[in-house]
Amino acid sequence: MWLVWNSPLFHAAVHLLPTTEQESQTLTLPMHLLNSLIAKTLPLIPKSIVGRVSKRYIAGTTLEAATDAVRRLNQNSMMATLDILGEDILERNPAEQMVRDWRTVIDAMTSHRLDTNFSVKLSQLGLRIDHEFCFQNVRSIVDHARSVGNFVRIDMEDSSTTDATLEIYHRLRKEGFANVGVVIQSYMRRSENDVRDLLKLGANVRLCKGIYVEPAEIAFKEYQEIRDSFVSLLDLMFANGAYVGIATHDEYLVDRSYELIKKYERQKHQYEYQMLLGVREALRDRIVADGHRLRVYVPFGEQWYAYSVRRLKENPAIAGYVLKAMLRLNRT
Ligand SMILES: Cc1cc2nc3c(=O)[nH]c(=O)nc-3n(C[C@H](O)[C@H](O)[C@H](O)COP(=O)(O)OP(=O)(O)OC[C@H]3O[C@@H](n4cnc5c(N)ncnc54)[C@H](O)[C@@H]3O)c2cc1C
């Protein structure tokens, strides 16, 4: 496969490839096929090339790099949420180390007075090892954040974790932690019921489409169906006064959410937009210029590879990025 990536034919084609979202939206059929081929064969592409292309999606490997990224966002009127990369930890020691890392990150952001909160994944805190162990780990992080007046969002992972994640969230709220939020995925058929339960708690919810591959029995599969579900869940939450993090790069959903904000006369402190670092920055700037609050999800850490592959697979301009990075790598 490396021979194919390295062939003169690919090199000759590279200067014709789009590398911006605008350009990629006018792709011809062969270009789509090339993108899809590259997405499917990403695991075969050398890690150094993936690293080069994914720089835009990741703040770096160190806490210093994450601090700089958050500071830059704050200077540009955006909030942040930090994500220490790494999921599916299957042993107790690294899960406990993750708790210590989170405390260090929370303390650093507090001492630098940066406007960021924290997004944790339960599978990095031992969910796949033992439910109670995981609960105590996330409780300790949420407690630490509360002691400095900050907030922790529990990301939603694949459907094998949905019940446990919501259970842990409900238990934290029952124990009196108000500084914790959860995520609802609009592709899940169960989400309306979950939202109705969360509304009773006055939950702070991030609403997103959902990123994992789920079977049709439990998840909507059609693009417009997932959008429609997103809009109707947002309507339900706004109608009931919930605080929502509207997490999308889909302009259609941004426009629909503007309409709902108007319909329910939501004030600026009652919702926020959320976007991933490095994705659709023009849309991000438009939302901020329109006067809405916006938070950028900032991943960092040593475990950058799996996250990068996921982001690249979603990127419609992937072929251009990968091949151009490959060419630059060959020149150095
Ligand atoms: C802040 C935040 C937190 C999230 N948390 C979770 C979570 O906890 N659990 C979960 O399952 N999912 C999470 N997601 C991912 C989410 O579920 C979607 O998979 C993702 O946001 C893509 O959906 P979209 O609404 O942006 O629409 P899409 O239709 O996928 O994207 C809209 C447009 O954005 C552009 N775009 C999208 N992705 C990229 C990319 N990587 N590079 C370049 N352009 C791109 C494309 O132009 C695309 O046409 C989160 C997303 C955000 C923004």
The ligand as a Tripos MOL2 file, in Angstrom:
@<TRIPOS>MOLECULE
LIG
   53    58     1     0     0
SMALL
NO_CHARGES

@<TRIPOS>ATOM
      1 C1        -18.0100   19.7140   21.0130 C.3       1 LIG1
      2 C2        -18.3930   18.3700   20.5130 C.ar      1 LIG1
      3 C3        -18.4630   17.3040   21.3920 C.ar      1 LIG1
      4 C4        -18.8450   16.0470   20.9500 C.ar      1 LIG1
      5 N1        -19.0220   15.0270   21.8600 N.ar      1 LIG1
      6 C5        -19.4830   13.8380   21.4510 C.ar      1 LIG1
      7 C6        -19.8130   12.8110   22.3770 C.ar      1 LIG1
      8 O1        -19.6710   12.9590   23.6010 O.2       1 LIG1
      9 N2        -20.2700   11.6310   21.8930 N.ar      1 LIG1
     10 C7        -20.4500   11.4220   20.5380 C.ar      1 LIG1
     11 O2        -20.8980   10.3400   20.1600 O.2       1 LIG1
     12 N3        -20.1480   12.3760   19.6370 N.ar      1 LIG1
     13 C8        -19.6800   13.5740   20.0580 C.ar      1 LIG1
     14 N4        -19.4150   14.5590   19.1330 N.ar      1 LIG1
     15 C9        -19.3760   14.2250   17.6770 C.3       1 LIG1
     16 C10       -20.7260   14.4080   17.0470 C.3       1 LIG1
     17 O3        -21.5910   13.4110   17.5340 O.3       1 LIG1
     18 C11       -20.6510   14.2790   15.5240 C.3       1 LIG1
     19 O4        -20.1500   13.0530   15.1490 O.3       1 LIG1
     20 C12       -19.7930   15.3260   14.8480 C.3       1 LIG1
     21 O5        -19.9520   16.5630   15.4700 O.3       1 LIG1
     22 C13       -20.1810   15.4770   13.3740 C.3       1 LIG1
     23 O6        -21.5310   15.8580   13.2770 O.3       1 LIG1
     24 P1        -21.9870   17.3210   12.8000 P.3       1 LIG1
     25 O7        -23.2050   17.6940   13.5720 O.co2     1 LIG1
     26 O8        -20.8620   18.2330   12.9120 O.co2     1 LIG1
     27 O9        -22.4960   17.1060   11.3400 O.3       1 LIG1
     28 P2        -21.7600   16.5350   10.0390 P.3       1 LIG1
     29 O10       -22.8350   16.4460    9.0390 O.co2     1 LIG1
     30 O11       -20.9980   15.2940   10.3420 O.co2     1 LIG1
     31 O12       -20.7390   17.6430    9.6730 O.3       1 LIG1
     32 C14       -21.1680   18.8700    9.1140 C.3       1 LIG1
     33 C15       -20.0460   19.4290    8.2740 C.3       1 LIG1
     34 O13       -18.9470   19.7310    9.1310 O.3       1 LIG1
     35 C16       -17.7470   19.4170    8.4690 C.3       1 LIG1
     36 N5        -16.9990   18.4590    9.2510 N.ar      1 LIG1
     37 C17       -17.4710   17.5560   10.1350 C.ar      1 LIG1
     38 N6        -16.4570   16.8610   10.6790 N.ar      1 LIG1
     39 C18       -15.3220   17.3590   10.0850 C.ar      1 LIG1
     40 C19       -13.9440   17.0860   10.2080 C.ar      1 LIG1
     41 N7        -13.4830   16.1520   11.0500 N.pl3     1 LIG1
     42 N8        -13.0590   17.8070    9.4690 N.ar      1 LIG1
     43 C20       -13.4760   18.7710    8.6370 C.ar      1 LIG1
     44 N9        -14.7700   19.0690    8.4700 N.ar      1 LIG1
     45 C21       -15.6720   18.3800    9.1810 C.ar      1 LIG1
     46 C22       -18.0710   18.8750    7.1230 C.3       1 LIG1
     47 O14       -17.9740   19.9180    6.1830 O.3       1 LIG1
     48 C23       -19.4930   18.4400    7.2580 C.3       1 LIG1
     49 O15       -20.1470   18.5180    6.0340 O.3       1 LIG1
     50 C24       -19.0930   15.8430   19.5770 C.ar      1 LIG1
     51 C25       -19.0430   16.9110   18.6770 C.ar      1 LIG1
     52 C26       -18.7110   18.1630   19.1330 C.ar      1 LIG1
     53 C27       -18.7070   19.3020   18.1590 C.3       1 LIG1
@<TRIPOS>BOND
     1     1     2 1
     2     2     3 ar
     3     2    52 ar
     4     3     4 ar
     5     4     5 ar
     6     4    50 ar
     7     5     6 ar
     8     6     7 ar
     9     6    13 1
    10     7     8 2
    11     7     9 ar
    12     9    10 ar
    13    10    11 2
    14    10    12 ar
    15    12    13 ar
    16    13    14 ar
    17    14    15 1
    18    14    50 ar
    19    15    16 1
    20    16    17 1
    21    16    18 1
    22    18    19 1
    23    18    20 1
    24    20    21 1
    25    20    22 1
    26    22    23 1
    27    23    24 1
    28    24    25 2
    29    24    26 1
    30    24    27 1
    31    27    28 1
    32    28    29 2
    33    28    30 1
    34    28    31 1
    35    31    32 1
    36    32    33 1
    37    33    34 1
    38    33    48 1
    39    34    35 1
    40    35    36 1
    41    35    46 1
    42    36    37 ar
    43    36    45 ar
    44    37    38 ar
    45    38    39 ar
    46    39    40 ar
    47    39    45 ar
    48    40    41 1
    49    40    42 ar
    50    42    43 ar
    51    43    44 ar
    52    44    45 ar
    53    46    47 1
    54    46    48 1
    55    48    49 1
    56    50    51 ar
    57    51    52 ar
    58    52    53 1
@<TRIPOS>SUBSTRUCTURE
     1 LIG1         1 GROUP 0 **** ****
